[in-house]
Amino acid sequence: MFTARKSRLALATGVALAAGLALAGCASSNPLDAPTDDTAGEGGSDTIVVGSQAYYSNEIIAEIYAQALEGAGFTVDRQFNIGQRDAYIPDVESGAIDLFPEYTGNLLEFYDDAADATSPDDVYAALQDALPEGLTALDYAEASDQDTYTVTQEFADANSLTSIADLANVEGTVTLGGAPELEQRPYGPAGAKEVYGLDLAFSATGDTTFESLIAGEIQVADIYSADPRFQTEDIVALEDPESLILASNVVPIASSDIADEIADVINAVSAELSVDDLVALGVQSTVDQMSSEDIATEWLAEKGLVE
Protein backbone atom coordinates (compact mmCIF):
# COMPACT_ATOMS: atom_id res chain seq x y z
CA MET A 1 0.00 0.00 0.00
CA PHE A 2 2.26 2.69 -1.34
CA THR A 3 0.00 5.68 -0.71
CA ALA A 4 -0.31 4.62 2.91
CA ARG A 5 3.46 4.53 3.21
CA LYS A 6 3.74 8.07 1.89
CA SER A 7 1.15 9.34 4.32
CA ARG A 8 3.29 8.17 7.22
CA LEU A 9 5.84 10.90 6.70
CA ALA A 10 5.74 14.52 7.79
CA LEU A 11 7.83 17.62 7.10
CA ALA A 12 11.48 17.46 7.96
CA THR A 13 13.03 19.13 11.00
CA GLY A 14 16.63 20.15 11.50
CA VAL A 15 18.91 18.32 13.84
CA ALA A 16 21.93 19.66 15.72
CA LEU A 17 24.52 17.85 17.84
CA ALA A 18 27.71 18.66 19.74
CA ALA A 19 30.66 16.82 18.20
CA GLY A 20 32.79 14.10 19.73
CA LEU A 21 31.44 10.70 20.70
CA ALA A 22 33.84 8.63 22.77
CA LEU A 23 31.56 6.21 24.50
CA ALA A 24 32.92 3.17 26.26
CA GLY A 25 31.12 -0.16 26.33
CA CYS A 26 30.68 -2.32 29.39
CA ALA A 27 32.33 -5.61 30.25
CA SER A 28 29.30 -7.00 32.03
CA SER A 29 27.57 -10.13 30.77
CA ASN A 30 24.36 -8.09 30.62
CA PRO A 31 24.48 -6.01 27.41
CA LEU A 32 22.31 -3.35 29.01
CA ASP A 33 24.45 -2.79 32.11
CA ALA A 34 25.92 0.71 32.40
CA PRO A 35 29.27 1.56 30.76
CA THR A 36 32.17 1.68 33.18
CA ASP A 37 34.02 4.55 31.48
CA ASP A 38 33.08 7.85 33.09
CA THR A 39 33.13 9.66 29.73
CA ALA A 40 29.94 7.82 28.71
CA GLY A 41 26.52 7.41 30.19
CA GLU A 42 25.30 9.20 33.24
CA GLY A 43 28.74 10.41 34.32
CA GLY A 44 29.76 12.08 31.06
CA SER A 45 28.82 14.83 28.65
CA ASP A 46 28.70 12.85 25.42
CA THR A 47 25.26 12.26 23.96
CA ILE A 48 23.86 9.77 21.48
CA VAL A 49 21.28 11.30 19.16
CA VAL A 50 18.50 8.88 18.21
CA GLY A 51 16.23 9.86 15.34
CA SER A 52 12.93 8.60 13.95
CA GLN A 53 10.52 9.08 11.10
CA ALA A 54 7.22 10.85 11.74
CA TYR A 55 5.39 7.56 11.95
CA TYR A 56 4.20 5.84 15.12
CA SER A 57 5.81 2.45 14.46
CA ASN A 58 9.23 3.90 13.66
CA GLU A 59 9.04 6.27 16.62
CA ILE A 60 8.27 3.39 18.98
CA ILE A 61 11.35 1.49 17.80
CA ALA A 62 13.47 4.61 18.20
CA GLU A 63 12.10 5.09 21.73
CA ILE A 64 12.97 1.48 22.52
CA TYR A 65 16.53 2.12 21.34
CA ALA A 66 16.69 5.33 23.40
CA GLN A 67 15.42 3.75 26.62
CA ALA A 68 17.67 0.71 26.19
CA LEU A 69 20.69 2.99 25.84
CA GLU A 70 19.62 5.06 28.85
CA GLY A 71 19.20 1.85 30.83
CA ALA A 72 22.79 1.04 29.95
CA GLY A 73 23.94 4.42 31.27
CA PHE A 74 24.22 6.37 28.03
CA THR A 75 22.91 9.91 27.62
CA VAL A 76 20.39 10.18 24.80
CA ASP A 77 18.96 13.06 22.80
CA ARG A 78 15.74 12.23 20.95
CA GLN A 79 15.23 13.82 17.54
CA PHE A 80 11.96 12.19 16.50
CA ASN A 81 9.28 12.95 13.92
CA ILE A 82 11.63 13.77 11.07
CA GLY A 83 10.28 13.64 7.54
CA GLN A 84 11.07 11.51 4.54
CA ARG A 85 14.30 9.62 3.93
CA ASP A 86 15.67 12.43 1.76
CA ALA A 87 15.29 14.74 4.75
CA TYR A 88 16.93 12.71 7.49
CA ILE A 89 19.58 10.69 5.65
CA PRO A 90 21.93 13.70 5.26
CA ASP A 91 21.94 14.12 9.04
CA VAL A 92 22.50 10.39 9.54
CA GLU A 93 25.38 10.41 7.06
CA SER A 94 26.96 13.51 8.63
CA GLY A 95 26.81 12.07 12.14
CA ALA A 96 24.34 14.69 13.39
CA ILE A 97 22.09 11.71 14.11
CA ASP A 98 23.91 8.73 15.60
CA LEU A 99 21.26 6.02 15.48
CA PHE A 100 18.15 5.56 13.36
CA PRO A 101 15.74 2.63 12.95
CA GLU A 102 15.58 1.76 9.27
CA TYR A 103 14.30 -1.04 7.02
CA THR A 104 16.75 -3.18 5.08
CA GLY A 105 15.00 -3.45 1.72
CA ASN A 106 13.78 0.12 1.50
CA LEU A 107 17.14 1.53 2.52
CA LEU A 108 18.95 -0.74 0.06
CA GLU A 109 16.75 0.58 -2.75
CA PHE A 110 17.57 4.13 -1.63
CA TYR A 111 21.30 3.53 -2.01
CA ASP A 112 21.26 0.97 -4.83
CA ASP A 113 18.12 0.81 -6.93
CA ALA A 114 19.74 -1.82 -9.17
CA ALA A 115 20.19 -4.34 -6.34
CA ASP A 116 18.37 -7.61 -6.98
CA ALA A 117 18.59 -9.20 -3.51
CA THR A 118 15.23 -10.09 -1.93
CA SER A 119 15.80 -12.53 0.96
CA PRO A 120 16.49 -11.13 4.45
CA ASP A 121 20.12 -12.26 4.62
CA ASP A 122 20.92 -11.28 1.03
CA VAL A 123 19.31 -7.86 1.41
CA TYR A 124 21.21 -7.23 4.64
CA ALA A 125 24.51 -8.22 3.03
CA ALA A 126 23.84 -5.99 0.04
CA LEU A 127 22.89 -3.11 2.32
CA GLN A 128 26.14 -3.41 4.24
CA ASP A 129 28.00 -3.05 0.94
CA ALA A 130 25.82 -0.17 -0.22
CA LEU A 131 26.03 1.99 2.91
CA PRO A 132 28.34 4.99 2.60
CA GLU A 133 31.50 5.22 4.64
CA GLY A 134 30.75 6.25 8.20
CA LEU A 135 27.55 4.25 8.61
CA THR A 136 27.17 0.77 10.08
CA ALA A 137 24.20 -1.56 9.96
CA LEU A 138 23.84 -3.33 13.30
CA ASP A 139 21.97 -6.65 13.55
CA TYR A 140 18.61 -6.70 11.81
CA ALA A 141 15.48 -7.87 13.60
CA GLU A 142 12.95 -10.49 12.58
CA ALA A 143 10.41 -7.67 12.69
CA SER A 144 9.72 -6.15 9.31
CA ASP A 145 7.49 -3.57 7.67
CA GLN A 146 7.17 -4.87 4.13
CA ASP A 147 4.61 -5.89 1.54
CA THR A 148 2.82 -9.18 2.06
CA TYR A 149 0.38 -11.38 0.19
CA THR A 150 -2.40 -11.42 2.75
CA VAL A 151 -5.68 -13.39 2.80
CA THR A 152 -8.53 -13.71 5.23
CA GLN A 153 -8.18 -16.50 7.77
CA GLU A 154 -11.41 -17.97 6.40
CA PHE A 155 -9.99 -18.12 2.86
CA ALA A 156 -6.73 -19.62 4.14
CA ASP A 157 -8.57 -22.33 6.07
CA ALA A 158 -10.92 -23.13 3.19
CA ASN A 159 -8.04 -23.56 0.74
CA SER A 160 -5.32 -24.93 3.06
CA LEU A 161 -3.09 -21.92 2.46
CA THR A 162 0.12 -21.27 4.36
CA SER A 163 2.40 -19.91 1.62
CA ILE A 164 2.09 -17.94 -1.60
CA ALA A 165 2.84 -21.14 -3.50
CA ASP A 166 -0.37 -22.70 -2.17
CA LEU A 167 -2.43 -20.20 -4.18
CA ALA A 168 -1.77 -22.40 -7.21
CA ASN A 169 -4.22 -24.93 -5.74
CA VAL A 170 -7.13 -22.49 -5.43
CA GLU A 171 -9.90 -23.11 -7.95
CA GLY A 172 -11.20 -20.22 -10.02
CA THR A 173 -9.86 -16.72 -10.40
CA VAL A 174 -7.58 -15.37 -7.68
CA THR A 175 -7.32 -11.58 -7.66
CA LEU A 176 -4.50 -9.64 -6.07
CA GLY A 177 -5.38 -6.14 -4.88
CA GLY A 178 -3.21 -3.21 -3.99
CA ALA A 179 -2.02 0.21 -5.09
CA PRO A 180 -2.01 0.73 -8.88
CA GLU A 181 1.80 0.62 -8.88
CA LEU A 182 1.77 -2.93 -7.56
CA GLU A 183 0.82 -4.28 -10.97
CA GLN A 184 4.24 -3.26 -12.30
CA ARG A 185 6.28 -4.07 -9.20
CA PRO A 186 8.65 -7.08 -9.26
CA TYR A 187 6.43 -8.80 -6.68
CA GLY A 188 3.20 -8.07 -8.56
CA PRO A 189 1.30 -10.52 -10.80
CA ALA A 190 4.17 -10.96 -13.27
CA GLY A 191 6.61 -11.71 -10.46
CA ALA A 192 4.20 -14.17 -8.88
CA LYS A 193 3.94 -15.90 -12.25
CA GLU A 194 7.71 -16.11 -12.66
CA VAL A 195 8.54 -17.19 -9.11
CA TYR A 196 5.52 -19.30 -8.16
CA GLY A 197 3.84 -20.07 -11.47
CA LEU A 198 0.66 -18.25 -10.42
CA ASP A 199 -1.87 -16.72 -12.79
CA LEU A 200 -3.25 -13.85 -10.71
CA ALA A 201 -5.75 -11.24 -11.79
CA PHE A 202 -5.11 -7.71 -10.50
CA SER A 203 -7.33 -5.00 -9.06
CA ALA A 204 -6.09 -1.49 -8.30
CA THR A 205 -7.83 -1.16 -4.93
CA GLY A 206 -5.60 1.59 -3.54
CA ASP A 207 -6.70 2.87 -0.14
CA THR A 208 -9.61 0.41 -0.01
CA THR A 209 -7.46 -2.72 -0.29
CA PHE A 210 -8.31 -4.04 3.16
CA GLU A 211 -12.01 -3.37 2.74
CA SER A 212 -11.96 -5.06 -0.66
CA LEU A 213 -10.36 -8.12 0.88
CA ILE A 214 -12.93 -8.38 3.66
CA ALA A 215 -15.76 -7.89 1.16
CA GLY A 216 -14.43 -10.73 -1.00
CA GLU A 217 -13.88 -8.46 -4.00
CA ILE A 218 -10.26 -9.63 -4.03
CA GLN A 219 -8.76 -12.79 -2.56
CA VAL A 220 -5.22 -11.55 -1.88
CA ALA A 221 -4.23 -8.12 -0.56
CA ASP A 222 -0.93 -6.28 -0.43
CA ILE A 223 -0.77 -5.22 3.23
CA TYR A 224 2.30 -4.16 5.16
CA SER A 225 3.52 -6.76 7.65
CA ALA A 226 3.47 -4.37 10.63
CA ASP A 227 -0.17 -3.37 10.12
CA PRO A 228 -2.02 -3.57 13.48
CA ARG A 229 -4.92 -5.29 11.72
CA PHE A 230 -2.90 -8.51 11.72
CA GLN A 231 -3.78 -8.63 15.42
CA THR A 232 -7.20 -7.02 15.42
CA GLU A 233 -8.69 -8.68 12.30
CA ASP A 234 -8.89 -12.27 11.00
CA ILE A 235 -6.26 -11.95 8.30
CA VAL A 236 -3.01 -13.81 7.72
CA ALA A 237 0.11 -13.05 5.69
CA LEU A 238 1.15 -15.95 3.49
CA GLU A 239 4.71 -17.19 3.81
CA ASP A 240 7.08 -16.33 0.99
CA PRO A 241 9.60 -19.20 0.84
CA GLU A 242 11.04 -18.12 -2.52
CA SER A 243 11.53 -14.49 -1.44
CA LEU A 244 9.32 -12.98 -4.14
CA ILE A 245 8.83 -9.89 -1.97
CA LEU A 246 11.73 -7.64 -1.03
CA ALA A 247 12.57 -8.21 2.64
CA SER A 248 12.51 -5.04 4.70
CA ASN A 249 13.54 -5.95 8.22
CA VAL A 250 13.99 -3.41 10.98
CA VAL A 251 17.69 -2.53 11.11
CA PRO A 252 19.52 -0.01 13.33
CA ILE A 253 21.78 2.29 11.30
CA ALA A 254 24.53 3.75 13.47
CA SER A 255 27.42 6.12 13.06
CA SER A 256 30.47 3.93 12.67
CA ASP A 257 32.29 5.98 15.31
CA ILE A 258 29.97 4.68 18.03
CA ALA A 259 28.65 1.46 16.51
CA ASP A 260 30.95 -0.79 18.54
CA GLU A 261 30.09 1.03 21.76
CA ILE A 262 26.35 0.57 21.44
CA ALA A 263 26.24 -2.72 19.53
CA ASP A 264 25.64 -4.99 22.54
CA VAL A 265 22.74 -2.86 23.72
CA ILE A 266 21.01 -2.37 20.37
CA ASN A 267 21.67 -5.87 19.03
CA ALA A 268 19.99 -7.27 22.14
CA VAL A 269 16.89 -5.27 21.19
CA SER A 270 16.97 -6.56 17.60
CA ALA A 271 17.29 -10.14 18.83
CA GLU A 272 13.97 -9.79 20.68
CA LEU A 273 11.95 -7.72 18.20
CA SER A 274 9.70 -10.11 16.28
CA VAL A 275 7.08 -9.63 13.58
CA ASP A 276 4.32 -10.22 16.13
CA ASP A 277 5.95 -7.78 18.55
CA LEU A 278 5.93 -4.98 15.99
CA VAL A 279 2.28 -5.58 15.18
CA ALA A 280 1.39 -5.61 18.90
CA LEU A 281 3.31 -2.38 19.50
CA GLY A 282 1.29 -0.80 16.71
CA VAL A 283 -1.96 -1.93 18.32
CA GLN A 284 -0.91 -0.36 21.62
CA SER A 285 -0.32 2.91 19.79
CA THR A 286 -3.27 3.06 17.39
CA VAL A 287 -5.94 1.18 19.35
CA ASP A 288 -4.94 1.52 23.00
CA GLN A 289 -3.63 5.07 22.45
CA MET A 290 -0.56 4.49 24.61
CA SER A 291 2.41 6.84 24.30
CA SER A 292 5.60 5.69 22.62
CA GLU A 293 7.40 6.12 25.93
CA ASP A 294 5.03 3.84 27.83
CA ILE A 295 4.98 1.27 25.03
CA ALA A 296 8.78 1.12 24.95
CA THR A 297 9.09 0.90 28.74
CA GLU A 298 6.60 -1.95 28.91
CA TRP A 299 8.20 -3.88 26.03
CA LEU A 300 11.74 -3.58 27.38
CA ALA A 301 10.61 -4.78 30.83
CA GLU A 302 8.66 -7.67 29.31
CA LYS A 303 11.74 -8.80 27.39
CA GLY A 304 14.00 -8.44 30.41
CA LEU A 305 16.19 -5.88 28.69
CA VAL A 306 16.06 -3.32 31.49
CA GLU A 307 16.03 -3.72 35.24
C-alpha positions, 0 to 999 in steps of 0.5 A, spaced: 500 500 500 504 505 497 499 511 498 499 509 505 506 509 506 507 516 503 502 518 508 506 516 514 511 521 513 511 529 515 515 535 514 522 534 515 526 538 521 533 540 523 537 536 527 543 539 531 549 535 535 555 537 539 561 533 536 565 528 539 562 521 541 567 517 545 563 512 549 565 506 552 562 499 552 561 495 558 564 488 560 558 485 564 555 479 561 548 483 561 548 487 554 544 493 558 548 494 564 551 501 564 558 503 561 564 503 566 568 509 562 566 515 566 566 519 559 559 515 557 553 514 560 550 518 566 557 520 568 559 524 562 557 529 557 557 525 550 550 524 547 547 519 542 542 522 538 537 517 536 532 519 530 525 517 527 521 518 522 514 521 523 510 515 523 508 511 530 511 504 528 518 507 527 518 512 533 516 506 537 522 502 535 526 509 536 524 510 543 525 502 545 533 504 542 533 510 546 530 507 553 535 501 552 541 505 551 539 510 557 538 503 561 545 502 559 547 508 562 548 512 556 545 519 555 540 520 549 537 526 545 531 524 541 530 527 535 523 524 532 518 525 527 523 527 522 520 527 515 522 523 509 528 519 507 531 524 503 530 529 509 533 525 514 539 521 511 543 527 510 543 528 518 545 520 519 550 520 514 553 527 517 553 524 524 548 529 526 544 523 528 547 517 531 542 512 530 536 511 526 531 505 525 531 503 518 528 497 514 533 493 510 530 493 503 527 500 503 534 503 505 537 498 500 533 501 494 535 508 496 542 507 495 542 501 490 536 501 486 539 496 481 540 491 487 536 484 486 537 481 492 530 479 496 531 474 501 532 477 508 540 475 509 541 477 502 538 484 502 542 485 509 549 483 506 547 488 500 545 493 504 552 493 508 555 493 501 551 499 499 552 503 505 556 509 505 562 510 509 561 512 516 555 508 517 554 501 520 548 496 519 547 493 526 543 486 527 537 486 523 530 484 527 525 479 525 520 484 525 519 487 518 514 492 515 514 490 508 509 488 503 505 481 504 500 477 500 495 477 505 488 473 505 482 472 510 483 466 515 477 464 512 480 463 505 486 460 508 482 455 512 478 453 506 483 452 501 489 450 506 493 456 504 500 457 508 504 460 503 504 464 496 505 457 492 499 454 495 495 459 491 496 455 485 491 450 488 485 455 489 480 453 484 477 459 479 480 466 479 484 469 484 485 476 484 491 480 487 489 487 490 493 493 492 495 500 489 495 501 482 503 501 482 503 494 484 501 491 478 508 493 475 512 491 481 517 485 481 512 482 486 506 483 482 502 478 478 508 478 473 513 476 479 508 471 482 507 468 475 515 467 474 517 465 481 511 461 483 507 459 477 501 463 479 496 466 474 493 472 478 488 477 476 489 484 478 485 490 481 487 497 483 484 497 490 488 503 492 486 505 499 480 500 499 485 494 499 483 491 506 475 493 505 476 489 498 479 483 501 474 483 507 468 484 502 471 478 498 472 483 491 479 480 491 482 474 494 489 476 496 491 483 498 498 487 499 498 489 506 504 491 510 507 486 515 506 491 521 499 493 520 495 492 526 490 489 523 494 482 523 492 482 530 485 485 530 482 482 524 482 475 522 487 476 516 493 472 515 500 473 511 502 468 506 509 465 507 514 467 501 519 461 501 522 463 494 523 471 497 518 474 491 517 480 496 523 484 497 525 483 505 525 489 509 527 488 516 527 493 521 535 494 522 539 499 526 543 504 522 549 507 526 554 512 526 560 507 525 564 511 530 559 509 536 557 502 533 561 498 537 560 502 543 552 501 542 552 494 539 551 490 545 545 494 547 542 495 540 543 488 538 539 485 544 533 489 542 533 486 535 534 479 537 527 480 541 523 484 536 519 479 532 514 480 527 508 479 532 511 484 537 511 490 531 504 488 530 502 488 537 506 495 538 502 498 533 496 496 536 498 499 543 499 505 539 493 506 534 488 502 538 490 503 546 492 510 544 498 508 549 504 513 548 511 511 545 514 512 551 510 507 555 509 502 550 517 502 549 518 501 557 513 496 557 516 492 552 523 492 554 521 490 561 517 484 558 523 482 554 527 483 560 532 488 557 532 493 562 532 492 570 
